[in-house]
Amino acid sequence: MDRRLALVTGASAGIGAAFARALAARGHDLVLTARRAERLEALAVELRHRHGVEVLILAADLADPETPAALETALAAQGRSVDIQVNNAGYGLPGGFGDNAWNDQAAMLQVMLTAPCDLAHRFLPGMRARGYGRIINVASVAGLTPGGVGLYGAVKSFLIGFSQSLHQECADSGVHVSALCPGLTWSEFHDVNGMREPLNKATPAWLWMDAETVVAAGLAAADAHRPVCVPGAVNKALAGLAWLLPDPWVMAITAAQGWRFRKP
């Protein structure tokens, strides 16, 4: 195959589906993975028809530690190599660290922290050997501020640091690594964790961005070899403010906001 292959995790909806559509529009073949096979198949039919690209569906749960190896094996059986990797799969747990069972939090860490590193470790050598690669880790502005609620912000902070480290390690190799740090984005993310209604009540519409705009910014940053991308003027301002203010001030602000969304 002459077309480059892009792997998108969490591709069944939201930012992941928007990445799949944007990459297909660029002429890339795709391998899409998520738990909901029917959603993936519907998206695959759309992309094959609209853009004439090959789309491989691998329904899998990244909470299973064996999934990255299974993905690698499935692609090897197809004779394909990953050129573009978008680590998008993720979710948030309602409430704080003490409000959720450890098994649920361990599964979240597997999906959002371990799996992206595992997949990058598997596919990065091939990218470097071919002199071309893109790795986009979908993080969050929550990872740029201290404090927050539960493990979510801490995991996103790790992804940002990991992206920066890998960016430096891959300098001059043709592999570009970026952390995409969106703020509030219209998707199913907040429906899944039950936070849609309180967030809609607590936040004005101008704080939100659509997934397509977020994805366009992320792809542009990866192409330009920028290690961190914060899309949108409002999010850039919030991130800049968090950088300028002393950590105790920022922690007080995030604590005041976070407690509004704790479990009763």
ROMILUM-960453 format. One record per residue: x, y, z of N, C-alpha, C in turn; residue number from 1. Coordinates in steps of 0.02 Angstrom, whole numbers. Example, Ala and Ser with C-alpha at 12.3 -4.5 7.8 and 13.67 -1.06 7.14 Angstrom:
    n_x    n_y    n_z   ca_x   ca_y   ca_z    c_x    c_y    c_z voti
    660   -284    390    615   -225    390    660   -165    390    1
    642   -112    354    684    -53    357    645      2    394    2
***
This chain:
    n_x    n_y    n_z   ca_x   ca_y   ca_z    c_x    c_y    c_z voti
     42    -60      0      0      0      0     44     63      0    1
     27    112    -41     64    175    -43     38    225      7    2
    -26    218     25    -55    267     72    -31    253    143    3
    -18    307    179      1    300    249    -59    277    291    4
    -44    242    345    -96    215    388    -98    252    454    5
   -158    272    473   -168    308    536   -209    265    584    6
   -185    258    645   -220    223    698   -253    275    743    7
   -318    268    754   -355    314    798   -389    272    852    8
   -373    283    914   -407    249    969   -466    291    993    9
   -516    258   1020   -575    295   1041   -609    329    983   10
   -613    293    927   -634    324    864   -709    323    853   11
   -748    297    899   -819    287    886   -860    351    891   12
   -834    404    921   -873    465    929   -826    523    946   13
   -854    583    947   -818    641    973   -754    658    936   14
   -703    675    975   -638    695    946   -608    638    906   15
   -615    576    928   -588    520    891   -618    513    822   16
   -685    517    817   -718    513    752   -698    573    708   17
   -690    631    739   -669    690    700   -599    681    673   18
   -554    651    712   -487    635    687   -492    587    628   19
   -533    536    634   -539    487    580   -562    521    515   20
   -612    565    521   -637    599    461   -584    645    431   21
   -548    681    473   -497    727    448   -439    690    416   22
   -419    635    445   -363    596    416   -384    562    351   23
   -446    537    348   -471    508    286   -474    560    231   24
   -494    621    249   -497    675    200   -427    692    173   25
   -376    678    212   -307    687    189   -283    629    145   26
   -324    577    139   -305    520     97   -270    464    133   27
   -274    464    199   -242    411    237   -288    351    247   28
   -261    291    242   -297    232    265   -302    235    341   29
   -350    197    368   -363    203    439   -370    134    472   30
   -349    131    534   -369     76    578   -401    109    639   31
   -464     92    648   -505    123    701   -519     73    756   32
   -509     95    817   -523     50    873   -563     85    927   33
   -609     49    956   -650     71   1012   -690      9   1033   34
   -729     16   1085   -768    -41   1109   -831    -52   1067   35
   -860      1   1038   -925     -5   1005   -915    -20    931   36
   -919    -84    914   -906   -107    846   -955    -77    796   37
  -1019    -71    816  -1069    -47    768  -1055     26    750   38
  -1033     66    797  -1016    136    783   -956    139    735   39
   -906     98    748   -847     97    705   -864     76    634   40
   -907     27    628   -925      3    561   -963     56    522   41
  -1008     91    556  -1045    145    522   -997    200    499   42
   -949    217    540   -900    267    521   -856    243    464   43
   -837    179    466   -796    151    413   -832    153    345   44
   -895    136    345   -935    138    283   -935    209    256   45
   -946    258    300   -947    328    278   -881    349    247   46
   -825    331    279   -760    354    256   -738    318    193   47
   -754    254    187   -738    218    125   -775    249     66   48
   -839    263     76   -880    291     22   -859    362      4   49
   -845    402     54   -831    473     42   -761    485     16   50
   -711    447     41   -642    463     25   -604    407    -11   51
   -635    349    -18   -602    295    -54   -542    265    -20   52
   -539    271     47   -483    244     84   -500    176    113   53
   -449    139    131   -459     75    166   -468     89    240   54
   -515     56    271   -528     65    342   -533     -3    375   55
   -488    -15    422   -488    -78    460   -520    -65    528   56
   -567   -107    548   -601   -101    612   -574   -153    660   57
   -553   -130    719   -530   -175    771   -566   -156    836   58
   -623   -186    847   -661   -172    909   -624   -203    968   59
   -605   -162   1016   -566   -186   1072   -572   -137   1130   60
   -556   -162   1189   -557   -121   1250   -486   -111   1274   61
   -462    -49   1273   -394    -35   1295   -385    -43   1370   62
   -439    -54   1407   -432    -71   1478   -401   -140   1487   63
   -403   -180   1435   -371   -246   1435   -297   -237   1418   64
   -251   -254   1462   -180   -244   1448   -155   -280   1386   65
   -192   -331   1362   -170   -369   1304   -190   -336   1238   66
   -232   -284   1241   -257   -253   1179   -203   -223   1135   67
   -154   -185   1161   -103   -158   1116    -67   -211   1076   68
    -49   -266   1109    -15   -321   1073    -61   -351   1020   69
   -125   -357   1037   -173   -385    989   -180   -339    928   70
   -180   -274    939   -183   -227    883   -121   -233    838   71
    -63   -237    869     -1   -244    831     -2   -309    789   72
    -25   -363    820    -27   -427    784    -76   -425    726   73
   -134   -394    737   -184   -389    684   -159   -349    625   74
   -123   -295    638    -96   -254    584    -40   -290    547   75
      2   -326    584     55   -364    552     26   -417    505   76
    -29   -447    526    -62   -497    483    -88   -467    419   77
   -103   -402    420   -126   -367    360    -68   -338    320   78
     -7   -346    347     51   -318    313     55   -243    315   79
     25   -213    367     23   -140    372     63   -115    431   80
     89    -54    425    127    -21    477     95     46    494   81
     96     64    556     64    127    578    112    185    566   82
     88    235    529    126    296    516    102    355    559   83
     39    354    578      9    408    617    -30    375    674   84
    -16    395    734    -48    366    792    -82    420    832   85
   -147    414    841   -186    462    880   -212    426    942   86
   -183    442    999   -204    412   1062   -259    456   1092   87
   -321    439   1075   -377    480   1095   -421    447   1147   88
   -421    382   1152   -467    347   1197   -460    373   1269   89
   -516    388   1300   -514    411   1368   -582    429   1394   90
   -586    438   1459   -648    456   1491   -632    482   1560   91
   -683    509   1594   -674    533   1661   -722    498   1708   92
   -701    490   1770   -744    462   1821   -775    518   1862   93
   -840    514   1875   -871    567   1916   -846    564   1987   94
   -837    623   2017   -815    625   2086   -739    625   2092   95
   -716    621   2154   -645    625   2168   -613    557   2176   96
   -549    557   2194   -510    496   2199   -541    448   2249   97
   -564    473   2306   -593    430   2357   -664    408   2344   98
   -694    435   2291   -764    419   2276   -772    359   2230   99
   -717    336   2201   -722    283   2151   -681    222   2172  100
   -707    162   2154   -672    100   2170   -605     98   2133  101
   -555     67   2165   -489     65   2134   -491     28   2067  102
   -530    -24   2060   -532    -60   1997   -553    -15   1940  103
   -600     31   1953   -621     78   1901   -565    126   1885  104
   -529    148   1935   -474    195   1923   -415    161   1889  105
   -402     99   1907   -348     62   1874   -364     52   1800  106
   -427     38   1784   -447     31   1713   -437     96   1676  107
   -454    153   1708   -444    217   1676   -370    230   1663  108
   -327    214   1711   -255    223   1701   -229    179   1644  109
   -256    119   1638   -235     74   1584   -253    104   1516  110
   -314    132   1510   -337    160   1447   -300    224   1430  111
   -292    268   1478   -270    336   1463   -196    348   1473  112
   -162    304   1510    -91    315   1524    -48    258   1496  113
    -63    196   1517    -21    140   1497    -28    124   1423  114
    -90    120   1398   -101    100   1328    -68    149   1278  115
    -73    215   1287    -39    259   1240     37    249   1238  116
     67    237   1297    139    225   1299    156    158   1266  117
    116    107   1281    127     41   1252    123     44   1176  118
     70     76   1150     62     80   1077    118    120   1045  119
    138    175   1076    193    215   1049    258    174   1048  120
    269    135   1100    330     94   1104    330     42   1049  121
    272     17   1031    267    -35    979    277     -6    908  122
    249     53    896    248     79    827    301    131    813  123
    331    161    864    381    212    853    443    187    815  124
    469    127    831    529    105    794    518    102    718  125
    460     80    697    447     77    625    443    147    595  126
    412    193    631    409    262    607    479    291    597  127
    521    280    647    589    308    643    628    275    586  128
    618    211    577    654    176    523    633    202    454  129
    569    221    448    543    246    383    554    321    376  130
    574    354    430    587    426    427    525    469    426  131
    469    441    447    407    479    449    362    451    503  132
    331    495    542    282    474    591    250    533    625  133
    189    522    648    153    571    688    121    535    748  134
    134    560    808    101    534    867     67    592    902  135
      1    588    908    -38    641    941    -70    610   1003  136
    -52    635   1060    -82    614   1123   -134    665   1144  137
   -196    644   1146   -250    691   1164   -250    699   1240  138
   -227    757   1262   -223    773   1333   -280    821   1350  139
   -266    874   1386   -318    921   1407   -286    982   1439  140
   -321   1038   1437   -298   1096   1475   -295   1080   1549  141
   -334   1030   1570   -332   1008   1640   -263    983   1659  142
   -226    959   1611   -158    935   1624   -107    991   1630  143
   -126   1052   1616    -81   1109   1620    -89   1148   1685  144
   -136   1127   1727   -149   1163   1789   -141   1116   1848  145
   -113   1140   1903   -109   1097   1963   -178   1090   1995  146
   -185   1038   2034   -249   1027   2069   -297    989   2025  147
   -361   1002   2035   -413    966   1998   -446    914   2042  148
   -483    870   2010   -521    819   2047   -501    750   2021  149
   -483    704   2065   -468    636   2046   -405    630   2005  150
   -400    577   1966   -340    562   1928   -338    594   1859  151
   -394    621   1836   -399    643   1766   -345    694   1748  152
   -341    748   1786   -291    800   1771   -220    774   1776  153
   -207    731   1825   -140    703   1834   -120    660   1775  154
   -167    621   1749   -153    578   1691   -138    622   1630  155
   -178    674   1620   -167    718   1563   -101    755   1569  156
    -82    773   1630    -17    805   1641     40    757   1621  157
     32    694   1638     81    644   1618     86    640   1542  158
     29    639   1507     30    634   1435     66    693   1403  159
     57    752   1432     92    811   1406    167    803   1415  160
    188    783   1475    259    773   1488    289    718   1444  161
    251    664   1435    274    609   1393    282    633   1321  162
    235    673   1297    239    699   1228    299    744   1219  163
    312    786   1268    370    831   1264    435    791   1264  164
    439    740   1307    498    698   1309    510    662   1243  165
    456    633   1216    462    595   1154    476    643   1095  166
    449    702   1098    463    753   1048    538    766   1043  167
    570    774   1101    642    786   1102    681    725   1078  168
    659    666   1100    693    605   1082    691    592   1007  169
    638    616    975    628    603    903    650    661    859  170
    683    710    888    705    768    849    747    746    790  171
    732    775    731    769    762    669    761    691    643  172
    711    655    668    700    586    644    643    583    593  173
    607    638    584    548    637    541    485    618    579  174
    491    602    644    433    585    685    416    645    728  175
    354    668    723    330    726    761    282    702    815  176
    293    725    876    251    705    933    221    767    964  177
    155    766    974    120    823   1003     69    801   1054  178
     60    842   1104      5    835   1152    -48    887   1133  179
   -108    863   1119   -164    907   1103   -203    919   1168  180
   -210    982   1187   -239    999   1253   -303   1041   1244  181
   -358   1009   1225   -420   1047   1219   -450   1063   1286  182
   -495   1112   1286   -537   1125   1344   -604   1091   1334  183
   -657   1124   1354   -723   1095   1346   -739   1087   1271  184
   -757   1026   1252   -769   1009   1182   -835    973   1175  185
   -875    992   1126   -939    958   1115   -926    887   1092  186
   -945    839   1132   -938    768   1116   -980    728   1165  187
   -974    663   1164  -1010    620   1211   -973    612   1277  188
   -915    642   1283   -872    631   1342   -910    644   1407  189
   -945    701   1411   -978    719   1473  -1046    685   1482  190
  -1071    656   1428  -1131    615   1435  -1114    549   1469  191
  -1056    521   1451  -1036    456   1478  -1026    459   1553  192
   -994    512   1578   -981    515   1649  -1035    552   1688  193
  -1091    568   1655  -1148    598   1689  -1140    671   1707  194
  -1093    707   1675  -1080    776   1694  -1109    827   1645  195
  -1147    804   1595  -1173    849   1544  -1217    904   1575  196
  -1267    885   1614  -1314    934   1641  -1281    985   1687  197
  -1241    963   1737  -1209   1013   1780  -1160   1058   1742  198
  -1125   1031   1693  -1079   1073   1655  -1116   1124   1612  199
  -1170   1103   1581  -1210   1150   1542  -1236   1207   1584  200
  -1254   1192   1645  -1279   1244   1690  -1224   1290   1715  201
  -1163   1262   1722  -1109   1299   1755  -1064   1337   1706  202
  -1067   1321   1641  -1020   1350   1594  -1056   1384   1536  203
  -1033   1443   1515  -1063   1477   1458  -1044   1444   1392  204
  -1084   1455   1342  -1073   1422   1277  -1006   1441   1245  205
   -981   1502   1259   -920   1524   1226   -858   1487   1251  206
   -864   1449   1305   -807   1410   1329   -797   1345   1289  207
   -848   1327   1249   -847   1262   1215   -821   1269   1143  208
   -788   1215   1120   -765   1211   1051   -795   1149   1019  209
   -799   1149    952   -822   1088    918   -762   1043    903  210
   -774    978    898   -721    929    891   -681    940    827  211
   -713    962    774   -678    971    710   -625   1026    715  212
   -641   1081    750   -592   1135    758   -534   1112    801  213
   -548   1074    853   -496   1047    896   -449   1003    856  214
   -477    959    816   -437    912    777   -394    948    726  215
   -422    998    692   -383   1036    643   -322   1067    675  216
   -331   1095    735   -275   1125    771   -223   1072    790  217
   -246   1014    811   -200    961    830   -159    935    772  218
   -190    926    715   -154    902    656   -104    955    632  219
   -124   1018    634    -78   1072    614    -17   1074    659  220
    -28   1064    725     28   1065    772     75   1007    760  221
     47    948    746     90    890    733    130    901    669  222
     99    927    617    134    940    555    191    990    566  223
    179   1040    609    228   1093    621    280   1073    674  224
    274   1012    700    322    986    750    320   1027    815  225
    259   1044    837    251   1079    900    232   1028    954  226
    268   1027   1010    256    974   1059    192    981   1099  227
    165   1041   1104    104   1052   1142     59   1099   1102  228
     -5   1081   1096    -54   1122   1061   -113   1134   1107  229
   -128   1198   1119   -188   1218   1156   -233   1253   1106  230
   -287   1222   1084   -329   1253   1032   -376   1304   1061  231
   -386   1359   1024   -435   1409   1044   -407   1464   1087  232
   -428   1525   1073   -402   1583   1110   -420   1580   1184  233
   -480   1558   1200   -500   1555   1270   -457   1505   1308  234
   -447   1446   1279   -405   1396   1312   -333   1419   1319  235
   -307   1453   1268   -239   1480   1273   -234   1530   1330  236
   -286   1572   1337   -286   1622   1391   -288   1588   1459  237
   -329   1536   1465   -334   1500   1529   -268   1466   1546  238
   -237   1435   1495   -173   1401   1506   -119   1452   1525  239
   -120   1509   1492    -71   1562   1507    -80   1589   1577  240
   -143   1597   1597   -157   1622   1665   -133   1572   1717  241
   -145   1508   1704   -123   1456   1750    -46   1455   1756  242
    -12   1471   1702     61   1473   1703     87   1534   1742  243
     51   1590   1737     74   1652   1769     58   1655   1844  244
      1   1627   1863    -20   1631   1933     19   1581   1976  245
     29   1597   2039     61   1548   2085     18   1486   2091  246
     50   1428   2098     14   1365   2103    -40   1365   2157  247
    -27   1391   2217    -80   1390   2267   -144   1427   2245  248
   -136   1480   2207   -195   1517   2183   -233   1473   2133  249
   -196   1443   2086   -229   1401   2036   -263   1342   2069  250
   -231   1312   2118   -260   1255   2153   -324   1275   2189  251
   -325   1334   2217   -385   1358   2251   -443   1367   2201  252
   -427   1393   2141   -478   1403   2090   -505   1336   2066  253
   -459   1289   2050   -481   1224   2025   -519   1185   2078  254
   -499   1194   2141   -535   1159   2195   -606   1186   2201  255
   -613   1252   2195   -680   1282   2201   -725   1258   2145  256
   -697   1250   2085   -737   1225   2029   -750   1150   2034  257
   -698   1113   2055   -704   1041   2057   -755   1016   2106  258
   -759   1048   2163   -807   1024   2213   -878   1031   2191  259
   -891   1072   2140   -958   1080   2115   -981   1018   2078  260
   -934    976   2059   -951    918   2018   -936    853   2054  261
   -925    857   2119   -914    796   2158   -979    758   2167  262
   -973    693   2181  -1031    653   2197  -1062    679   2262  263
  -1128    678   2269  -1159    700   2330  -1143    653   2387  264
***
